[in-house]
Amino acid sequence: MTEENKIRDAADAIKGVVEAVPIYQDMVQPAAKEFGTALQTVAKTIHIVLAPVSALVWGYEQIKDFVATTVADKLKDVPPENIASPKPNVAGPALESLKYTGHEETLRDMYANLLAASMDIRTASGAHPAFVEIIRQLTPDEARIVRLFAYPRPFPLITVRWDYKAQTDTERGGQDVLLNFSLLGYEAGCEFPQLTPAYIDNLCRLGLAEIPTFFEYTAVGVYDPLEKRPEVLAVKESLEANEKWNVTIQRRGLRVTILGKQFCHVCVVSHDQKGLPRKNES
């Protein structure tokens, strides 16, 4: 069997999963006349504001083209004998999710890598079904940050905190003011880098990363870019104006979990760049 036939057969197999996944076209039904003119006006307004969303929802033809082009391209150098039908519990949910995320390039590429990995017998075991749900719960900005996880590097975080100098019955404890501040959002090219602390919370919730207690990098200068940021210095100066408070900068670090490393290997690193033996290679 030729390489082209092998890829086509695999694409046909996943196409069958596409056909098995219902592709619905949501339509806003006109409000019944008995609900009155006001409700009809609301219904028309809803129809108008949903129109751009419905245009972004992928249909059968777009998903079929995605499989035949993007996914097939990631498999172009895979030896034909290593291409097999994907597991339905990976391919099915992935294709279903593409209906709503296919218009987002960062998420679409993750699905393409996941589908390609599930069709390569050398990597299929690592294509965990949970990865579909993880991608589904990522924003495009979070997906950009996850791309940074694919290769070893430090991920420093800092928290600016104040505590009462003299602990009394009425004045004790303190508060984290700038929590888990980092430059990851800027480095990843996020659309909303100011939301990076929330993104980090979600990545930890999904099990891709963690912030271990008392974990701190010891390399000289690794925290300097964070501690010298204008917004950090401004917050610190503002807090230090209160004579009752001790202001500290707590150094922390984000660590990619084992699950996160597997996710990156399967869904982030392009399948045609994984360093696996290619066709015509011994």
C-alpha positions in Angstrom: 0.0 0.0 0.0 1.4 3.4 -1.0 2.0 6.2 1.5 -0.7 8.3 -0.1 -3.2 5.4 0.2 -2.2 4.8 3.8 -2.8 8.4 4.8 -6.0 8.6 2.8 -7.3 5.4 4.6 -6.4 6.9 7.9 -8.1 10.2 6.9 -11.1 8.2 5.8 -11.2 6.5 9.1 -11.3 9.7 11.0 -13.7 11.1 8.4 -16.0 8.3 9.5 -15.8 9.6 13.1 -16.6 13.1 11.7 -19.8 11.7 10.1 -20.7 9.9 13.3 -20.5 13.2 15.3 -23.6 15.3 14.6 -22.9 18.7 13.3 -25.7 20.9 14.3 -26.6 24.3 12.9 -28.1 26.3 15.8 -30.8 28.6 14.7 -32.6 31.2 16.7 -36.3 30.5 16.2 -38.6 33.6 15.9 -40.4 34.4 19.1 -44.1 33.4 19.1 -46.4 36.3 18.4 -48.3 35.8 21.6 -45.3 36.9 23.6 -45.7 40.4 22.3 -43.7 42.9 20.4 -41.2 43.5 23.2 -40.2 39.9 23.3 -39.9 39.7 19.5 -37.6 42.7 19.7 -35.4 40.9 22.2 -35.4 37.8 20.0 -34.3 39.9 17.0 -31.6 41.5 19.1 -30.3 38.1 20.3 -30.3 36.8 16.7 -28.2 39.8 15.6 -25.6 39.4 18.4 -25.4 35.7 17.9 -24.9 35.9 14.1 -21.1 36.5 14.3 -20.8 33.5 16.7 -22.8 31.2 14.4 -20.4 32.2 11.6 -17.5 31.0 13.7 -19.0 27.5 14.4 -17.4 25.0 12.1 -19.5 22.6 10.0 -18.8 19.2 8.5 -17.0 20.5 5.4 -14.6 22.7 7.5 -13.7 19.8 9.8 -13.3 17.4 6.8 -10.9 19.8 5.1 -9.0 20.3 8.4 -8.5 16.5 8.6 -7.5 16.2 4.9 -5.0 19.1 5.0 -3.7 20.1 8.4 -3.7 16.7 10.1 -2.5 14.9 7.0 0.3 17.3 6.6 1.6 16.5 10.2 1.6 12.8 9.2 3.3 13.3 5.8 6.7 12.0 7.0 5.4 9.1 9.1 6.1 5.7 7.6 2.9 4.3 6.1 3.0 1.2 8.2 2.9 3.3 11.4 -0.4 5.1 10.5 -3.5 3.6 12.1 -7.1 4.5 12.8 -7.3 6.7 15.9 -9.2 5.7 19.0 -12.8 7.0 18.9 -12.6 8.3 22.5 -9.9 10.7 21.3 -10.8 11.5 17.7 -14.6 11.8 18.3 -14.5 14.4 21.2 -11.7 16.2 19.4 -13.7 16.6 16.2 -16.8 17.6 18.2 -14.8 20.3 20.0 -13.4 21.7 16.7 -17.0 22.9 15.9 -16.5 25.6 18.5 -12.8 26.2 18.7 -11.7 25.6 15.1 -11.5 29.3 14.4 -8.9 29.8 17.1 -5.5 29.0 15.6 -3.7 28.1 18.8 -6.4 25.6 19.9 -6.9 24.3 16.4 -3.2 23.4 16.2 -3.3 21.5 19.5 -6.2 19.4 18.2 -4.3 18.7 15.0 -1.2 17.5 16.9 -3.4 15.4 19.2 -5.2 13.8 16.2 -1.9 13.2 14.4 -0.4 11.6 17.5 -3.5 9.3 17.9 -3.0 8.1 14.3 0.7 7.3 14.7 1.2 3.9 16.4 4.5 5.1 18.0 2.8 8.0 19.8 -0.9 6.8 20.1 -0.4 5.6 23.7 0.4 9.1 24.8 -2.7 10.7 23.2 -4.7 10.7 26.4 -8.5 11.2 26.0 -8.4 13.8 28.8 -6.3 16.0 26.5 -9.4 16.9 24.5 -11.1 18.2 27.6 -8.0 20.1 28.7 -7.8 21.9 25.3 -11.5 22.6 25.5 -11.0 24.4 28.8 -8.1 26.6 27.6 -8.4 30.1 26.3 -6.2 31.1 23.4 -4.0 33.1 25.8 -3.6 30.1 28.0 -2.7 27.9 25.1 0.0 30.5 24.2 1.4 30.2 27.7 1.4 26.4 27.5 3.6 26.6 24.5 6.3 27.9 26.8 6.0 24.7 28.8 7.3 22.6 25.9 11.0 23.2 26.6 12.8 23.3 30.0 13.3 26.8 31.4 12.6 28.6 34.7 9.1 30.1 35.3 9.6 32.6 38.2 6.7 34.2 40.0 6.6 36.8 42.8 3.9 37.9 45.2 4.0 41.3 46.9 2.6 41.0 50.4 2.1 43.2 53.5 1.9 42.1 57.1 1.3 44.1 60.3 4.6 45.0 62.0 3.1 44.6 65.5 0.5 41.8 65.7 -2.3 42.7 68.1 -5.8 41.3 68.7 -7.3 43.8 66.3 -4.4 44.0 63.8 -2.8 40.8 62.8 -2.0 38.9 59.6 -1.6 40.5 56.3 -2.6 40.3 52.6 -1.2 39.3 49.2 -1.6 42.3 47.0 0.2 41.3 43.7 -0.3 37.5 43.6 1.8 35.2 41.3 3.0 38.1 39.2 5.0 36.9 36.1 6.0 38.0 32.6 4.7 34.8 31.0 1.8 36.5 29.4 4.1 39.1 27.7 6.6 36.4 26.7 3.8 34.3 25.2 2.3 37.2 23.3 -1.0 37.0 25.1 -3.8 39.3 24.1 -4.6 40.1 27.8 -1.3 39.6 29.6 -2.7 41.3 32.7 -4.8 38.2 33.3 -1.8 35.9 33.5 -2.3 35.2 37.3 -5.8 33.9 36.5 -4.4 31.9 33.5 -1.9 30.3 35.8 -4.7 29.4 38.3 -6.5 27.6 35.5 -3.4 25.8 34.2 -2.8 24.5 37.7 -6.4 23.5 38.1 -6.1 21.5 34.9 -3.1 19.7 36.3 -0.6 21.0 33.7 1.4 23.0 36.2 1.8 23.6 39.9 3.2 26.1 42.4 4.9 24.0 45.0 5.0 25.5 48.5 8.4 27.0 49.4 9.7 26.4 45.8 12.1 29.1 44.7 14.8 29.3 42.0 18.3 29.9 43.2 19.9 31.1 40.0 21.3 34.6 40.3 19.2 37.3 38.6 16.3 35.1 37.7 13.8 37.3 39.6 15.4 40.6 38.6 13.1 41.3 35.6 10.0 40.8 37.8 11.2 42.7 40.9 12.3 45.7 38.7 9.0 46.0 36.8 7.4 49.5 37.2 4.1 48.0 38.3 5.8 46.0 41.0 7.8 48.9 42.3 4.7 51.1 42.3 2.7 48.6 44.4 5.6 48.1 46.8 6.1 51.9 47.2 2.4 52.4 47.8 2.2 49.8 50.5 5.4 50.9 52.2 3.7 54.3 52.8 1.7 52.7 55.6 4.0 52.7 58.6 2.1 49.8 60.2 3.0 47.4 57.5 6.0 45.3 56.6 6.2 44.8 52.8 7.9 41.7 51.4 8.3 40.2 47.9 7.9 36.4 48.1 9.7 34.5 45.4 8.0 31.4 43.9 8.1 29.3 40.9 5.8 27.6 38.5 6.6 23.9 37.7 5.3 21.9 34.8 3.8 18.6 36.0 4.4 15.2 34.5 0.9 15.4 32.9 1.8 18.8 31.6 5.0 17.5 30.0 3.1 14.7 28.3 0.4 17.2 27.1 3.1 19.4 25.6 4.8 16.5 23.9 1.6 15.3 22.3 -0.4 18.6 21.7 2.1 21.4 21.6 5.2 20.1 19.8 4.2 19.7 16.2 3.9 16.0 15.3 6.2 16.5 12.3 8.9 17.9 14.6 9.1 15.2 17.3 12.3 13.7 16.2 10.8 10.3 15.5 12.3 8.1 12.7 10.9 9.3 9.4 10.3 7.4 6.2 13.4 6.4 4.4 15.4 6.6 7.7 17.0 3.5 9.1 
